[in-house]
């Protein structure tokens, strides 16, 4: 009986001591979090409130040309987005544009990363020069491709073609109008040029995290360079390839600059962001444009979720090492 009383008293004393210490711990936690509250509030005001407003407008019948007909429209705007022919074409164009740019950029980025992973004189300078296209403002890069490269009269591509034709051909050299004859490929080429350095950086980081002792042991055992790449390097780069593809897809899905600058959405190159721009600023159909924007955001969130899972997996593996 006395032992039980002693235990209960000890428990009461422990509880009495835990109360103030718990309060102090909570106050210390709040003291650490308090400096982050202004940044959190600012982020919510800048990012979440506009999205909530867009979500509300997407359920409204709101066209600036018909102000008297404004009201609640339910899901009719979403139905129009998913059934409209132009919207469906822009979705297909967005998928084709994104997939082509991501796949080709990854392939070229891997090739360049494998070359830059080797030791040679001036490697640091070459690496810096290779990432330069990714640092250029997208509108400036699009103008560069449109006028300095694709222009049929004074563009660099036709100039090189004329020079090659003068060496090996006869007669008048062909002077194709690249944008008119291959509009979507022109946009894809410009985007690939800018996004290949991004993929190269991610894959180069993956290459430099390889266990070199294992690779050296495989080389001593007689494995060829192709076998080392196929069975060791490529499996190691799988998650880095996924990360580059997912991050690239997030940004390229939202691409507007190149489509607007190079083709102005014509010739079948209008993707979802450009179609939303047309719906909002030219048709002034705010409800349908907001619904299309919400659809794009949902798709981007799905891709971003996959990207975050890939990043978490990479961090866990690095921590395990």
Buried (B, 14 or more C-beta within 10 A) or exposed (E): EEEEEEEEEEEEEEEEEEEEEEEEEEEEEEEEEEEEEEEEEEEEEEEEEEEEEBBEBBBBBBBEEEEEEBEEBEEBBBEBBBEBEEBEBBBEBBBEBBBBBBEBBBBBBBEBBBBBBEEEEEEEEEBEEBBEBBEEEBEEBBBBBBBEBBBBEEBBBBBEBBEEBEEEEEEEBEBBBBBEEBBBEBBBBBBBBBBBBBBBBBBBBBBEBBEEEEBEEBEEEEBEEEEBBEEBBEEBBEBBBBBBBBBBBBBBBBBBBBBBBBBEBEBEBBBBBBBBBBBBEEEEBBBBBBBBBBBBBEBBEEBBEBBEEBBEEBEEEEEEE
